[in-house]
Amino acid sequence: MNIKIHRGTHQIGGCVTEYECNGWHLFVDYGEELPGGPKTGDLQVEGMTHGDLSKSALLITHYHGDHIGSIIKLPKELPIYMGKVGRDIQRVLSNHLKNKIEAHKVMLERLEHVNTFREGNVFKFGPFSIMPVTVDHSAFDAYAFKIVADGVSVYHTGDFRLHGFRSGKIPDMLQKYVGKVDYVVCEGTNVARPKAASKEEYRLQKDFETLFKDNKGCVVYMSSTNIDRLFALYQAAQKARRAFYVDEYQKEVMDTVVNSGSIWTKSKLYQYGKHEPKSLIYDKYDKNSFFVSDSFKDALSEYGYVLIARANPRFDKLIEQIPGEKKRVLSMWNGYVKEGSNAYNENLARSLDEDFDYMHTSGHIDMSDLREFLRLLHPNGIIPIHTEKPEAFAREFSDEWPVIVLNDGDCISPISSSKADTCKAEVICIDKPKDDTKVISHDGDSTYWRLCARCLGDFKNMEDARSILSHTVFRPHALLGYEIYEEEDSAPMMVNVYDSNFDLLATYKEGGHKPGGKKYQEECRFKVGEKVLAAFQAGYKAVVPATVVGPVVPDIIRKNFESDEMASNYYDSFEDFQETLIDWDWDSVAVHPHVRLNSLSLTMSDTELVPRVMLFPLLNFKCE
């Protein structure tokens, strides 16, 4: 499977990701770039915007414009898939705007041919198996996708959070239906606020309920398609015994959700109570105004109200006509009213005036929740998208997972581990020692570390493996180096080892390393007497400072055999043991470990053998 980010590695709006397998192309999202943000223009992508579309399809995670807005530019022959309720909400939105914005006329036509799916129902497209996973976001009926092809699994998060009304069941759902995946293509919108915790939606709802009880007239500016917020305010108004007013468009959006049959609408949150939201009436003589009668004003003055408003002259005029004090509230991102912000909305700032309350919580996951979320998926690597700061994402999470930092247009190409002749790519780090390993002796103040090798997956060739490693950040403060290797019957056939700067340290190629072979005692880059870090992969799983003694010789192997009680008991003679040694075992170097260890039944001697390619320059680590 080839995973390519066409756009979104360094920006939030307009992400496009491609998954390709055996000539089939599966794209995720094609939205508009955000106002004031980076602009790359219309993409030209073979198999999506032009060319042969017979083996191509597009998945839409949700109806926000930065994820769906550009589908009107795509060829009609390209199949598009999205959630049914999400499509219906987009239809209401586009129908509302079609007479003002020509693009929404085209969107309505495009939506007529969109294929829909339901949460949890796996469907196939060519070699791809796709499971839509319902997630919590400020857009209703938003989805992540588990995508599997060629034995490789990816979880594409879309936009999501864990502090909304619908977040509680997500961990159980992931464990039951998704499980471990190889890679997570992950949104990182809030990575610029790594320590910020998002307020839970239910707590925000409680705050609004208190506000509505304490203030007879409340005007709330919010997105009309932020479904959870819209229904939360409606329910809060009901409990505060305030009438809840929306315009006809907003009421149609709410009706669409109530009547959708979604699994979430079983919740009382999405059901109307004794009093449905009241629709504002347009003035039949002036469509740019709402009809405001004396009885309407009297009712507002006597019983109080909650008005969901938008920044336009129609609402501005209505609010001016309503008597009494009004509490204005902004319940969406405050960047829209901050002068100098790329997304500054002058009309919204003017409608709010300067005296308003800010009551909002993000539609995107915070970094603390994201860490807990990723632990449920156990990925080999994480690819951040939908973020302006992928390097900050790597700093935040590379202590626990390899983070693959790509640029737009970059691609990684993992393949199934079940295939023959694959290359594995590993990052090699040090970590704190485990309790089951004891220090027998040490020279001076020498210390040791646990060996931590993290495999990023299997690849067709060395070049593909090297490419992913060159984009990977993992425990940079504890990085020893990188390893790429081919195996056959669990025996190494080809190994390249690099230092932390990605300079080649050593290469192993199977054959000729046994006594009498052309590569017997192959030259080591480290000289006799030189101090190194020796990585013991088998048995100890440790990184130990050591001094190079010299190349492997049978006498050293014999000495270690005779001191190893288990080996001596298992084999009838040293000669029998020696017959079991493979080419890899003979391409070793004798070292004197500065720290001798005991791990389970193994005890280090004064002279140990380490694979020649597993020697690294001596570094001073501070591993906390």
VOGU-3710 file (C-alpha; in Angstrom, 3 decimals, decimal comma):
1> mnikihrgth> 0,000/0,000/0,000  1,253/3,466/-0,873  0,196/6,256/1,503  0,613/9,755/0,080  -0,409/13,094/1,597  -1,155/15,382/-1,326  -2,048/18,283/0,954  -2,359/18,806/4,693  1,057/18,054/6,180  1,588/21,727/7,095
11> qiggcvteye> -1,906/23,224/6,952  -5,304/22,622/8,494  -7,749/23,153/5,633  -8,038/21,231/2,388  -6,371/17,939/3,317  -6,162/15,218/0,655  -4,760/11,764/1,417  -4,330/8,934/-1,084  -4,124/5,199/-0,438  -2,982/3,218/-3,485
21> cngwhlfvdy> -2,778/-0,547/-3,923  -2,298/-2,564/-7,115  -3,387/0,346/-9,297  -6,504/1,168/-7,222  -6,754/4,632/-5,668  -8,700/5,533/-2,538  -8,700/9,219/-1,598  -9,899/10,755/1,665  -11,385/14,299/1,672  -11,079/17,103/-0,828
31> geelpggpkt> -12,009/20,374/0,820  -11,396/24,078/0,528  -8,327/25,726/1,978  -9,081/27,953/4,969  -9,397/31,718/4,468  -6,152/33,482/5,269  -4,227/30,211/5,498  -1,672/28,682/3,114  -2,848/28,427/-0,492  -1,690/25,707/-2,835
41> gdlqvegmth> -4,566/26,174/-5,287  -6,472/23,479/-7,123  -4,679/20,164/-6,944  -3,902/18,126/-10,034  -3,904/14,497/-8,915  -3,820/11,587/-11,334  -6,793/9,320/-10,641  -8,759/11,970/-8,754  -8,919/15,225/-10,695  -8,058/13,721/-14,095
51> gdlsksalli> -6,879/10,605/-15,880  -8,263/7,091/-15,567  -10,913/7,111/-12,805  -12,124/3,539/-13,274  -10,228/2,354/-10,194  -10,606/5,470/-8,037  -12,960/6,597/-5,262  -13,181/9,396/-2,707  -14,212/9,070/0,950  -15,532/12,121/2,822
61> thyhgdhigs> -15,056/12,186/6,601  -17,668/14,926/7,253  -19,457/17,909/5,783  -17,222/20,804/6,901  -16,125/22,869/3,927  -12,427/22,197/4,414  -13,161/18,485/3,923  -15,919/18,412/1,275  -15,997/21,865/-0,322  -13,897/21,136/-3,408
71> iiklpkelpi> -15,701/18,006/-4,611  -17,624/20,257/-7,018  -14,376/20,557/-9,010  -14,002/16,812/-9,488  -15,097/14,797/-12,524  -18,621/13,432/-12,178  -17,311/9,949/-12,959  -15,400/9,796/-9,661  -17,412/7,794/-7,066  -17,816/9,622/-3,745
81> ymgkvgrdiq> -18,801/8,028/-0,427  -19,964/9,759/2,756  -22,289/9,254/5,722  -25,999/9,451/4,889  -26,937/11,955/7,607  -23,885/14,077/6,830  -24,916/14,182/3,181  -28,444/15,240/4,166  -27,144/18,055/6,392  -24,893/19,277/3,571
91> rvlsnhlknk> -27,911/19,205/1,292  -29,863/21,487/3,673  -26,868/23,848/3,905  -26,347/24,016/0,142  -30,056/24,476/-0,523  -30,037/27,422/1,872  -27,071/29,056/0,126  -27,727/28,117/-3,501  -29,201/31,500/-4,464  -26,279/33,385/-2,947
101> ieahkvmler> -23,335/31,185/-3,866  -23,242/29,460/-7,236  -20,970/26,707/-5,937  -23,789/25,370/-3,761  -25,981/24,793/-6,814  -23,222/22,575/-8,157  -22,856/20,938/-4,742  -26,563/19,999/-4,720  -26,161/18,336/-8,105  -23,061/16,464/-6,908
111> lehvntfreg> -24,784/15,257/-3,738  -27,480/13,544/-5,809  -24,888/11,011/-6,954  -23,008/10,510/-3,691  -22,933/6,960/-2,313  -23,702/6,689/1,394  -22,586/4,316/4,117  -23,546/3,573/7,690  -21,284/3,355/10,705  -19,594/-0,010/11,245
121> nvfkfgpfsi> -20,709/-1,501/7,918  -17,546/-2,651/6,134  -17,547/-2,199/2,374  -15,061/-3,086/-0,357  -13,487/-1,059/-3,104  -11,048/-3,040/-5,226  -8,411/-4,423/-2,824  -9,500/-2,058/-0,048  -11,620/-3,047/2,928  -13,127/0,091/4,473
131> mpvtvdhsaf> -14,783/0,336/7,869  -16,473/3,689/8,615  -16,055/4,443/12,327  -18,418/7,063/13,756  -16,578/9,728/15,781  -17,431/12,752/17,882  -16,809/16,109/16,204  -18,527/19,463/15,863  -19,967/18,070/12,633  -22,659/15,436/13,155
141> dayafkivad> -22,231/12,054/11,429  -18,452/12,475/11,157  -16,267/9,452/10,456  -12,845/7,942/10,757  -11,915/5,045/8,477  -10,073/1,813/9,092  -8,559/1,011/5,710  -6,963/-2,380/5,027  -5,230/-3,551/1,844  -2,330/-5,867/1,045
151> gvsvyhtgdf> -2,087/-6,889/4,703  -1,488/-3,293/5,845  -3,979/-1,501/8,110  -4,391/2,249/8,556  -6,694/4,240/10,824  -7,507/7,604/9,232  -8,873/9,708/12,093  -10,567/12,570/10,274  -11,470/15,392/12,691  -12,523/14,157/16,114
161> rlhgfrsgki> -12,442/14,710/19,871  -12,995/12,825/23,133  -14,706/15,578/25,158  -18,058/15,661/23,338  -21,422/14,105/24,143  -20,781/11,077/21,936  -17,212/10,342/23,018  -17,826/7,982/25,905  -18,250/4,822/23,829  -15,353/5,448/21,448
171> pdmlqkyvgk> -12,643/3,574/23,447  -14,792/0,420/23,739  -15,760/0,691/20,089  -12,116/0,973/18,999  -11,085/-2,053/21,008  -13,997/-4,119/19,707  -14,062/-3,156/16,028  -10,686/-1,611/15,150  -7,944/-3,030/17,379  -4,261/-2,645/16,575
181> vdyvvcegtn> -3,365/-0,947/13,305  -0,078/-0,461/11,496  -0,379/3,294/10,978  -2,533/6,182/12,142  -3,014/9,153/9,809  -3,922/11,596/12,527  -5,335/15,092/12,784  -3,227/17,493/14,874  -5,266/20,702/14,871  -4,667/21,544/18,531
191> varpkaaske> -0,995/20,592/18,731  -0,087/24,285/19,139  -1,873/24,087/22,517  -0,237/20,925/23,925  -1,075/21,625/27,594  -4,610/22,890/27,044  -7,478/20,653/28,098  -10,766/21,105/26,295  -13,900/21,636/28,319  -16,426/18,819/28,069
201> eyrlqkdfet> -19,542/19,656/26,067  -21,839/18,610/28,901  -20,102/21,080/31,260  -20,469/23,818/28,674  -24,153/22,941/28,401  -24,512/23,338/32,180  -22,845/26,753/31,971  -25,319/27,806/29,293  -28,228/26,566/31,370  -27,080/28,786/34,240
211> lfkdnkgcvv> -26,595/31,730/31,874  -30,081/31,303/30,424  -31,645/31,173/33,889  -29,799/34,303/34,986  -30,507/36,328/31,832  -33,922/36,772/30,262  -32,594/37,570/26,827  -29,651/35,657/25,327  -28,337/35,882/21,774  -25,859/33,148/20,824
221> ymsstnidrl> -23,694/33,328/17,709  -22,642/29,862/16,604  -22,305/27,612/13,570  -25,704/26,382/12,441  -24,245/22,972/11,562  -22,574/22,444/14,953  -25,319/19,971/15,741  -24,273/18,974/19,241  -24,005/22,599/20,353  -27,312/23,487/18,741
231> falyqaaqka> -29,173/20,699/20,528  -27,276/21,285/23,785  -28,430/24,918/23,830  -31,965/23,881/22,955  -32,044/21,434/25,894  -30,448/24,046/28,194  -33,138/26,567/27,176  -35,830/23,991/27,938  -34,467/23,464/31,448  -34,196/27,222/31,967
241> rrafyvdeyq> -37,790/27,602/30,748  -36,799/29,914/27,919  -38,236/29,867/24,406  -35,667/28,738/21,852  -35,680/30,625/18,544  -33,985/29,661/15,295  -34,631/30,620/11,692  -36,196/28,261/9,144  -32,832/27,037/7,909  -31,600/26,170/11,403
251> kevmdtvvns> -34,893/24,450/12,196  -34,577/22,340/9,033  -31,076/21,301/10,089  -32,391/20,213/13,484  -35,358/18,386/11,927  -32,981/16,518/9,612  -31,092/15,163/12,597  -34,192/14,342/14,667  -35,698/12,361/11,778  -32,446/10,775/10,553
261> gsiwtkskly> -32,671/7,404/12,274  -29,025/7,739/13,309  -27,851/5,519/16,162  -27,168/8,708/18,112  -30,713/10,074/17,884  -31,848/7,512/20,432  -30,308/9,900/22,933  -32,674/12,472/24,452  -30,171/15,141/23,468  -31,333/14,881/19,845
271> qygkhepksl> -35,044/14,650/20,567  -37,511/17,503/20,870  -39,103/18,086/24,244  -42,491/19,527/25,139  -41,731/22,704/23,209  -40,014/22,439/19,844  -37,616/25,156/18,677  -39,599/28,125/17,376  -38,967/29,235/13,819  -38,596/32,916/13,120
281> iydkydknsf> -40,952/34,142/10,408  -39,754/36,128/7,417  -41,524/39,428/6,741  -43,712/38,786/3,690  -43,094/42,346/2,490  -39,360/42,311/3,085  -37,521/38,981/2,752  -34,418/40,581/4,210  -36,190/41,026/7,542  -37,948/38,874/10,103
291> fvsdsfkdal> -41,553/39,614/11,002  -41,648/41,253/14,427  -45,087/41,843/15,932  -45,977/43,536/19,204  -47,222/40,221/20,621  -43,868/38,609/19,686  -41,965/41,355/21,521  -44,297/41,105/24,510  -43,749/37,335/24,741  -39,974/37,762/24,647
301> seygyvliar> -40,122/40,422/27,359  -42,368/38,343/29,612  -40,948/34,821/29,293  -37,418/35,392/28,080  -35,721/33,763/25,121  -32,625/32,188/23,617  -31,958/33,312/20,041  -29,478/31,469/17,804  -28,138/34,190/15,533  -25,831/34,669/12,587
311> anprfdklie> -23,892/37,760/11,622  -26,062/39,286/8,893  -28,322/42,355/8,486  -31,513/40,320/8,956  -30,504/39,155/12,426  -28,937/42,532/13,295  -32,227/44,267/12,522  -34,222/41,725/14,541  -31,985/42,074/17,589  -32,311/45,871/17,478
321> qipgekkrvl> -36,108/45,534/17,603  -36,158/43,221/20,616  -36,700/45,238/23,805  -34,675/44,917/26,990  -31,136/43,941/27,825  -29,486/41,209/25,777  -26,618/38,956/26,723  -24,547/38,295/23,611  -22,475/35,114/23,494  -19,906/33,845/20,998
331> smwngyvkeg> -19,916/30,048/20,864  -17,388/29,306/18,135  -13,683/29,810/17,639  -12,695/33,295/18,808  -10,190/33,701/15,973  -13,127/34,930/13,902  -13,340/38,129/15,981  -9,651/38,765/16,686  -8,335/41,594/14,548  -5,231/40,480/12,715
341> snaynenlar> -6,343/36,855/12,619  -6,301/35,224/9,176  -9,934/34,248/9,737  -11,141/37,615/11,087  -14,837/38,180/10,310  -15,640/41,882/10,443  -19,407/41,328/10,238  -19,374/38,929/13,198  -17,246/41,280/15,265  -19,615/44,148/14,496
351> sldedfdymh> -22,732/42,120/15,349  -21,277/41,002/18,668  -20,063/44,473/19,569  -17,420/44,560/22,295  -19,550/43,386/25,212  -20,014/39,626/24,812  -19,286/36,388/26,664  -17,111/33,699/25,109  -18,443/30,179/25,753  -16,976/27,540/23,509
361> tsghidmsdl> -15,059/24,294/23,404  -13,100/22,860/20,504  -14,381/20,365/17,988  -10,884/18,858/17,922  -9,106/16,552/20,332  -6,664/17,942/22,881  -3,214/16,428/23,196  -3,778/14,663/26,524  -6,818/12,841/25,148  -4,984/12,094/21,912
371> reflrllhpn> -2,238/10,280/23,792  -4,781/8,044/25,522  -6,538/7,477/22,198  -3,365/6,409/20,382  -2,589/3,895/23,106  -5,719/2,018/22,066  -4,435/1,534/18,511  -0,788/0,520/19,158  0,465/1,843/15,790  3,890/1,234/14,277
381> giipihtekp> 3,911/4,887/13,280  1,788/8,049/13,239  1,495/10,425/10,278  0,271/13,887/11,375  -1,977/15,869/9,015  -4,497/18,713/9,415  -1,891/20,669/11,356  0,313/23,663/10,772  3,004/22,284/13,070  3,892/18,626/12,382
391> eafarefsde> 7,272/19,120/14,055  5,468/20,143/17,270  3,312/17,018/16,903  6,499/14,947/16,713  7,925/16,621/19,826  4,692/15,883/21,675  4,351/12,178/20,808  7,718/10,813/19,638  8,563/9,795/23,193  6,046/6,957/22,822
401> wpvivlndgd> 5,542/6,370/19,073  7,527/6,922/15,870  6,088/10,018/14,200  6,451/10,082/10,414  6,759/13,749/9,406  5,975/14,097/5,706  5,768/17,032/3,327  2,948/17,403/0,811  3,553/14,914/-1,987  5,654/12,529/0,127
411> cispissska> 4,747/8,844/0,172  5,470/5,773/2,274  5,073/2,255/0,874  4,561/-0,462/3,511  3,702/-4,009/2,460  2,398/-7,106/4,196  4,778/-8,809/6,622  3,582/-12,168/5,258  5,299/-11,620/1,920  8,678/-13,099/1,094
421> dtckaevici> 11,780/-10,983/0,463  10,734/-7,944/2,517  12,851/-5,349/4,294  12,142/-4,299/7,851  12,837/-0,747/9,037  13,707/-0,143/12,686  14,579/2,809/14,875  17,079/1,859/17,593  16,982/3,778/20,882  17,976/3,363/24,492
431> dkpkddtkvi> 15,610/3,278/27,448  15,664/2,855/31,216  16,789/-0,615/32,377  14,192/-3,146/33,447  14,063/-4,653/36,915  14,725/-8,196/35,632  18,289/-7,252/34,603  20,951/-7,007/37,321  24,400/-5,418/37,246  27,108/-7,883/38,311
441> shdgdstywr> 30,001/-5,462/37,988  30,935/-2,229/36,272  34,068/-0,261/35,463  34,078/3,045/37,332  30,832/4,964/36,874  29,816/3,156/33,672  26,110/2,542/33,164  23,935/0,702/30,659  20,521/1,055/29,035  17,743/-1,147/27,795
451> lcarclgdfk> 17,717/-1,618/24,024  14,529/-0,222/22,473  14,041/-1,173/18,800  10,802/-0,035/17,162  9,861/-1,607/13,839  8,047/0,674/11,395  6,916/-2,150/9,126  7,857/-4,179/6,088  8,874/-2,760/2,712  9,687/-4,006/-0,778
461> nmedarsils> 13,262/-2,827/-0,812  15,966/-0,988/1,102  15,130/2,293/-0,600  11,504/2,286/0,607  12,609/1,323/4,119  15,250/4,043/4,174  12,708/6,602/2,975  10,322/6,061/5,883  13,156/6,084/8,415  14,459/9,374/7,028
471> htvfrphall> 11,059/10,952/7,815  10,682/9,376/11,259  11,124/11,050/14,637  11,292/8,688/17,630  12,835/9,413/21,019  15,415/11,829/19,559  17,040/12,390/22,983  17,680/8,630/23,189  18,360/7,811/19,526  21,144/5,346/18,822
481> gyeiyeeeds> 20,567/4,764/15,114  18,568/2,933/12,459  18,505/-0,585/11,051  17,185/-1,998/7,778  17,324/-5,742/7,313  16,160/-8,608/5,137  15,515/-12,030/6,640  15,063/-15,545/5,309  13,932/-18,310/7,669  14,527/-15,903/10,588
491> apmmvnvyds> 18,189/-15,490/9,608  19,553/-12,078/8,504  20,395/-11,907/4,811  21,180/-8,205/4,400  21,547/-5,567/7,132  22,334/-1,865/6,937  22,910/0,024/10,184  23,046/3,820/10,387  24,025/6,195/13,170  21,712/8,868/14,596
501> nfdllatyke> 22,665/11,263/11,768  21,672/8,606/9,213  25,262/8,007/8,121  25,925/4,373/7,194  27,890/2,615/9,962  28,064/-0,954/8,700  26,605/-3,429/6,227  26,141/-7,167/6,558  25,529/-9,393/3,543  24,968/-13,120/4,103
511> gghkpggkky> 27,737/-15,490/3,045  31,466/-15,994/3,542  31,804/-15,144/7,237  32,499/-18,654/8,566  36,148/-19,698/9,101  37,808/-20,109/5,728  35,267/-17,849/3,992  36,219/-14,755/1,987  34,641/-12,434/4,583  35,820/-14,261/7,706
521> qeecrfkvge> 36,759/-11,622/10,301  35,410/-8,828/8,082  36,978/-5,509/9,012  35,143/-3,500/11,654  35,045/0,291/11,453  35,997/0,454/15,151  39,605/-0,390/15,999  40,939/-2,642/18,747  40,933/-0,704/22,022  38,314/1,790/20,854
531> kvlaafqagy> 35,389/2,483/23,187  31,935/1,888/21,697  28,329/1,218/22,561  27,499/-2,456/22,017  23,856/-3,318/21,284  23,023/-6,797/22,553  19,858/-7,767/20,685  19,441/-11,347/21,867  19,155/-12,266/25,517  20,067/-9,101/27,360
541> kavvpatvvg> 18,299/-6,574/25,111  20,755/-3,999/26,374  23,126/-1,258/25,206  26,426/-1,455/27,072  29,584/0,659/26,862  32,449/-1,600/25,840  35,990/-1,751/24,490  36,716/-3,526/21,214  38,906/-6,603/21,799  39,111/-7,863/18,222
551> pvvpdiirkn> 37,434/-10,014/15,566  35,720/-13,271/16,416  37,910/-16,369/16,782  36,896/-19,946/17,678  38,753/-19,768/21,016  36,483/-16,961/22,253  33,398/-18,871/21,130  34,689/-21,963/22,923  35,386/-20,006/26,117  31,857/-18,528/26,123
561> fesdemasny> 30,368/-21,962/25,412  32,176/-23,534/28,327  31,070/-20,752/30,694  27,449/-21,092/29,572  26,002/-23,860/31,734  22,784/-24,168/29,719  24,615/-24,510/26,386  27,086/-27,019/27,850  24,224/-29,154/29,123  22,237/-28,941/25,875
571> ydsfedfqet> 25,034/-29,885/23,423  27,193/-33,004/23,643  30,310/-31,108/22,641  31,625/-27,729/21,526  31,908/-29,109/18,003  28,177/-29,916/17,984  27,415/-26,379/19,153  29,747/-24,855/16,564  27,906/-26,693/13,774  24,716/-24,745/14,658
581> lidwdwdsva> 26,333/-21,334/14,181  25,171/-19,517/11,068  26,941/-16,936/8,927  25,480/-14,076/11,007  26,969/-15,486/14,222  30,460/-15,520/12,743  30,293/-11,859/11,643  30,813/-10,758/15,233  33,307/-8,722/17,221  34,688/-9,518/20,668
591> vhphvrlnsl> 34,236/-6,712/23,194  34,953/-6,167/26,869  31,703/-4,835/28,430  32,253/-2,056/30,977  29,061/-3,202/32,668  28,425/-6,920/33,160  24,810/-7,993/33,360  22,713/-10,885/34,519  19,332/-11,314/32,848  17,222/-14,334/33,669
601> sltmsdtelv> 19,585/-17,296/33,058  22,240/-15,310/31,151  25,400/-13,861/32,687  27,917/-11,703/30,815  31,550/-12,710/30,781  34,580/-10,426/30,561  34,587/-10,944/26,798  31,348/-11,037/24,834  30,515/-11,342/21,151  28,379/-8,699/19,454
611> prvmlfplln> 27,324/-8,612/15,774  29,800/-6,363/13,947  27,006/-4,129/12,661  25,622/-3,600/16,190  28,496/-1,425/17,393  27,817/2,307/17,682  29,918/5,374/18,508  30,206/6,042/22,233  27,589/8,600/23,293  26,565/9,986/26,658
621> fkce> 22,834/9,587/27,159  20,668/11,000/29,909  17,663/8,708/29,832  15,067/9,725/32,398
//
